[in-house]
Amino acid sequence: MTTALVTGASRGIGRALAQTLASYGHDVVLVARDADALSRVGRELGNRYGVKVSALPADLAARDDLTVVAEAAATADILVNNAGAALGAPFSRTAWDGDRNNENSMLALNVTAPTRLIHAALPRMRERGFGRILNIGSVAGTGPVWAASTYGPSKAYLLGLTQSLALSSEIRASNVRLTCLVLGHAVSEFHEKAGLPPSPRMLTLPTRFVADTAVRAIHRRRPPIVYIPGVRYKVLNFLLAHVPGGLTRIPGLVTDLSIVEK
């Protein structure tokens, strides 16, 4: 029986990904800060799909907790780096330290945590001769969708890391594959937690659609290095990557947090 470890699994995309992985017959390790929510999700998945589900409450922005999760990731056949955060204020006005809503914690969660978990999982996956790593990126990582924010750059890093590792000779010669899901707006509590306006309806994808198509993609014999769900985001991703910078000033398409704050 293969095991999938999913971070940020208590709600939203993470919960949907865990559910889809369980429906494929994988045992699942659920990681998030909310222990009660993890227990509820674990019972639901175990009862519905008959797989083994373990809850691992942890704050991935905390070094000691991250070390514990890294030990678990080293034994996983599938690693899903879903946990992430954003800040609803421009970089010049955010706090660096303090409560959880600060730059230091956000970068620890968006950059350090997935890198650490991949670093723990990758060698063991190669030794066992199989592994899948799914990193949840963002269309914000392909262009300044949220201007004046470090969220987009943090997702650009995750996309670049996925590509760098996936294209390396040692990974291409193995049966380990890395995929970055370049996600846009989906139904979740992400924007509310970040203090941002709700997602535009025309750009919002159903959570289960995103989860089902992403999990299907990593189960291919040759999973894509970059996976973009839905035609609308394939088009948007192309435009952000190839159209001149004037596109970043189109109202409704991008958000300039420094203007929002004025």
N, C-alpha and C positions, 0 to 999 in steps of 0.2 A: 504494500500500500504506500503510495506517495503522499508526502506531506507538503502543504502550502502554508507559508507564513504571510499574513496580511497585516500591514500596519494601518492605523487609522480605521480599524474595522468595526467600530461601534455604531457607525451611522453613515449615511450618504453613499458615495461611490465605494468606499471601503467595505461597507456591509454588503452591498450588492455584489462586489467581486468575490467576497468570501462565500456568499450564497451560491453563486455560479460555480465556483471551484468545488464546493461540496456536492453540487448536483452532478459533477463529473466523477464523483467517487473519491476525491482526495480528502484525507484527514486535514484538518485546518487548525492552525495556531492563530488566535486573534490577539492583536496588540492594540491597545489604546489606553488613555489615562483613566477612563471611567470604568471601574471594575464592575459596577452593577449592570451597566449597559452591556458590557462584554458577556456577562453571565446570561443575560436574557437572549442575546444573539446566539450564544453557544448552545443553549437549551433548544432554541428553535431549529437550528441547523442539525443538531444531533438527532432530534426527534423526527425531523422531516426526511433526512437523507441517510440516516443510519451510519454516519461516519463519526470518527473520534474528533471531538472539538475541544481544544484547550484554550483557556483564557490566560493571557499574560499581561496584567495591568502594568503599564510603564509610561513614563514621561521621556520621550526620545530626545528631548532637549537637555535632559539631565545625564551627566556622564556615567554615573553608576548604573542607572536604568538601561542606558544604551548598551553597556557592556553585557548585561544579562540578556538582552534581546539579541545581541550579536552572537552569543553562544547558542541560542536557539536557531538563529538563521543559518548557522554552520551545518545544522542537521537537516535543513529543509531542502526539498527537491524543487520547489517553486517559491520564489521570493517576490512579494509584491510590495514595492515601496510606494505607498499611497498617502501616508500621513504628510500633511503640509499645512501652511498657514500663510496669511497675508495681513497687511496692516492697511487700514483705511485712512491713511494720512500721508502726505508727501514726506519724502526722506528727510528734508530739512527740519521737519517738525516732530518726528518720531523720537521716542526715547531709545537709548542704547541698552540700558539695563533697567532693572526695577521689576514691575509685575511682568506677567508672561507676554503681554502685548508690547514687545520691544524688538528692535532689530537683531540683537544678539540671539534671542530665543528663536526668532523666525528663521534666521540663517542656520542655526544649529539644527532645526527641524527639517528645513528644505534642502540643505546642502550636506552638512556633516553627517546626519543620521543615515540617509540612504547610502552615502559613500562608505560609511563604516560597515553597514550591513552587507553591502556587496563585497567589500573586502573580506568579510568573514565567510560569506557563502561561496564565493567563486572557486577558491582552491579545492574545497571539499566536493563541490559539484563536479569539477574536472576529475578528481580522484574516483568518484563513483561512476563517471561516464555519462551523466545526464544532469541537466539543470535548465531551468527557465527563470529569468529575472524580468519582471515587468515593472518599469518605473513610470509613475504617473506624472507626466509633464503637463505643459499648457501651451496653448497658442500664444500666450503672453511671452513665451520663451523664444518665439521666432520673430518678434517685433515688439516695439514699445506700446503694447496694448494698454498697459497701465503706466503712463508716463509719470516720472518723479517717484517711482517706487522701485524697491529692490526685489520685489516678487518676480517680475519678469526675468531679470538677470539670474536669479536663483534657479529658475526653471530652464533658462538657456544653459546653465551649467549642467543640469541633469541630462538634458538632451545631448550635449556634447560629450559627457561622460559615457552615456550609453553607446553613442556612435564610436567613440575612441576604443572602448573595450570590445565591442561587437566586431569591429573591423580588424582587430589584432590577429596575427597569424596563429597564436596559441588558442584563441577562442574559435576561429574559423576551422581549425583542425580538430576541434572537440565536438561533443554533442551538447554543449552548453550554448544557450542563445539568450541574448538580451534584446528587449524591446522597450521603446519609449512610447507610451500612449500620449499623443499630443491632443489634449482635451480642451474643449471650450466650455461654455456654460452648460451645466447639467443641474438637475433637480437635487439640491442638497442644502445644508445649512452653512456652507462655506462663506458666502457673501455676508450673511447675517453675523457670523462670528467675527468677520473682518471689519464690520462696521461699514460695509459698502452697500449701495443700492441693489435691489433685487435684479436678477438676471433678466435681460430682454427676452420676451416670450419667443420671438422669432428665431433667436439664436440658442434656445435652450433645448438640450437633448434629454430624453428619458433616461433615468439612471440605469434601469435594467438593460436598455438597449446598449448603452456604453459598456456595461459590465459583460454582457453576453458576447458582444462582438470582440471585445478585447481578449477575453479568455479563449474564445474560439481561435483568435489569431495566434496566440502563443502555443496552442496545441497543434498547429500546423507542423509538418515535417521540417519546413524551413520558415520559421516565424519571421515577420518583417522586423527590421531594425527600428523603423519608425512606423507607427500605426495611427492613422487619423480617422476617427469614426464619423461617418456622415458626409455627404457631398458638400454641404454648406461650409464645413470646416476644412475640407480639402481645398476648396476654392479660397477661403480666407487665409489659410496657411500659405498658399502659393502667393497670394497678393502681398502679404506681409513680408515674405522672404524676397520678393523680386520687384515689387513696385517701389518707385522713389518715395522718399520720406514724407511727401505731402499727404500720403494716405493716412498718416498718423494724426492728421488734424480733422478727419471726417467726423462730424458730430454723430454720436450714437454708436460708432464703431469702436472708438478708443476712449479711454478715460484719462484725463490729465488731473491727477490728484492735487496738484498745486493750484489749479483753477477751482476745483471743487471746494477747497478749504477757504477760499477767499470770501 
